[in-house]
């Protein structure tokens, strides 16, 4: 009788991820040693090393120097895109709470944003296409890191035509909140939104550094691009959000 084939790397990773999901491996718990996993699954050391790399990339485990690999305490945030920036916004300039922070707070999480970095720079091709301008046209870029419970959860980088952003609060390198959003407060309300969502693993080295992701792991991310159009149908902003897959659940609820 032919012997049973050894499981593949992906199969073993799925088994361990299932154990984490079911709570058989709990947050803070150390994974079995390499030798124990080799014995359990009947594969070589190199296969187990690849399994651990996949688990790290998933964001569910982390290596601790000289101690082993441990299950992380990961609680994804629901990013409810059908509500975000729509209808009655929950911006509060007195407390600095914007619509995104309010949504996180409703889930019992503490949301903050790092100090925005603002620059005037030539638009790259993808940004120019979204804003319906010629590549190289100068635009205002406003880059932010969003944190949940102190951990970087998203990069939220926005680009605006200079005619929209110059001489407004969008140029201020502070975490500014205005009723209805800065664009509406500045006289350029968004009347229509278009979302584009792409899975694009892994994060680039620059994105990984900004998000404080493990080096050399290749964490999968989702890129959500939202183009906002003004009353005349002309784009007034594109925001590209980079969301690590293990930290964010993108949610849409639609009436049918």
N, C-alpha and C positions, 0 to 999 in steps of 0.2 A: 504494500500500500504506500502511495506517495505521501511524503511528509507534508504537513500543513505549511504553507508559505508564511514567512515572517511578515508582520504588519509593516506598512510603509510609514515613513516619518509623519506624514499628514494624519494617518490613522491614529498613531500614538498620541499626537498632539490633541486630536479631537477627543480621545478618551480622557486625557488629563483635563482638558477644558470642561468636559462634561462633569467631571468630578468636582471641579471648582464651582460650576453653576449649581450643582445639587447640594453643595455644602459639605461634601465628603472631604474636600480639602478647603479649609477655612482661611479667611484673611489672617495673615501673620504666621500661618503654618509653613514649615519648611517642606519642600518637595522631597520625595525619596531620593536617595543618593543615586549617582550615575550607575554604580554597580547593581543596586537594587532594581533600577529600571531596565538595565541590560538583562538581568535574570528574569524579570517579569515578562518582558515582551520578546525575548529571544533574538535580540539584535545586537550589533556592535556598539562600542563607545561612540564612534563617529556619528552613528544614527541618532543616538540620544543627545549628543551635542547639537545636532540640527533641530531636534525636537525642542530643546530648551530655547534655541534662537527663535523659533516660531512662537513659542509661548511668550517670550519677552516682547516680540513684535506685536503680539495681540494686546499688550499692556496689562495682562492679568498676573504676571509674575515679575519679580525684580531680583537681580543678583546682588548679593552683599559680599564685599571683598573678604575672603577668608572664612566665610560662614556658610555659604550655599545659596540656594535659590528659594525665594519665599513668595507665597501668594499675596498679592497686593489687595488692599481694601479699596475697591473701585466701585464708585456709585455714579453711573452715568447721569448726565443732566438731560432732561427732556427739553429740546429746543423746539417749541411749538410755533412753527413757521406760519401757520394759518392765522395766528394771532399777532405775531411780531410785527410792529410798525403799522398795524392796521386798526381801524375803528377808534375807540376811545383809548388813547395811549395813557400810560401810567407814569409819565414823566413828572418829577417833582424837583424843581430847581432848588428848593430850600434844603433838601436832604441829599441832593446829587444823585437821586435814584432815577435812572432812565428806564425805558421799556424793557430792555434786556435784564437789568438788575432786578426789576420788579418781578419778572417771570421766574427768575431763579429763587427769589425770596419766597414766592408762593409755593415752592417745592421744599422749603425749609433749608435752603442753602444760602450762604453768604457770598455775594458777588461783588467784585471790585474790578477796576480797570487801571492798568498802569498809566503813567503820564503819556499822553499821545505825542508822537513824533510827527511834526508837520514840515513839509517841504514843497517847493515849486519845482517841477521837473518835467522833462519830455515824456509824453505818454507812450508806453510800449504798445506793440501792435494789438494785443488782446484788449487792453484798456481803451485804446482809441476806437476799436471796433464797437465796444459796448457803448461808448459815449458818442458814437457817430461823428468822430472828428478824424483828421488826418494824423497818422502816426508821427510822433515827434512834436505835436502841438503841446505847448506847456499846460500842465494841469496842476491842481493842488492835491497832494497826497497826504492823508492823515492815517497814521498807522497806530494800532492799539493792540495790547495784550489783555484779554479778558481772563479773569481768575475766578474760580469757585472754591470757597473754603481755603483760599491761599494758593491753590494749585493752578497753573496756566491751563485753561480749557480750550481757548480759541484765540486765533489771531483774527482781528477784524480790521482790515485795511480798506480805506475808502479813497476814491479819486473823484474830483469835482472839476468841471470847467472853471477856469479862472473867473469868468464873468459871474459865476454863482458864488464862489467861495471867498474871493478877495474882499478885504474890509468887513468880514463877518467874524462871528465867534468860531468858525471853522479854522481860523488861522491861529487860535489861541492854544498854546501847548499846556492845556489843563484839561481835567476831566469835566467838561462843561455839560450841563444839562439845562435844557430850555423846554417850556411847556409845548407839547406837540412836536418836539424835535427841533434841532438847530435849523434844518432846512426850512421848515414852515415858519419858524420864528424870524428867519432872515428874508422871508418873502418869496421862497421857492418851494412851496409844498409839493410833495410827491402825490400825484393823482393816480398813478398806475405803477404796478410792480411786476417785474419779470424775473423768475428764478431759474437758474441753471445749476444742476447738481451733478458733480462728477466724482467718482472714486478714483483716486490718483496716488496709489502707494508707490514709494514711501514718501514721507516728508523730506523736503530738500534739507541739506545740512543747515542752511540759514533758518529755515522754519523750525527744525528740530532744536536748534540752539535757543531760539526765542521761546519755544514751548517747553524747554528743559526736558526734552525726551531723551531716553537712553541713547548713548552714542553707539554707532555701528549696528543698530538693531533693525532699522528700516520700518518704523511704525507706520501702519496704514492710516491715511487721512482722507477726509471728505472735503472737497472744495465746493462751497456754496457761493454762487455769484448772484447778487441781486441788483438789478438795474432799476432805478427809480426815474420815472418820467414826470415832467411838469405839466401844467395845464395845457400847454401848446403841443404836447406830445414829444418834446425834445428831452433827451436824457439830462438829468441834473446830478446824478451820482451813480457810481457803481461801487458796491461793497463786496469784497472777496473775503469770505470767512474760511479759514483753515481749521478744521475740527478733527482732532484725533479720534479714530473710530471707537476706541474703548471708553472715551469720556463723554461722548455725545450721541444722543438718539434723536434723529431728525423726525419730527412728527407733523403730519398734515391731517386735519379732519375736514371733510368736505360734505356738504349736503348733496343728496342725489334725488 
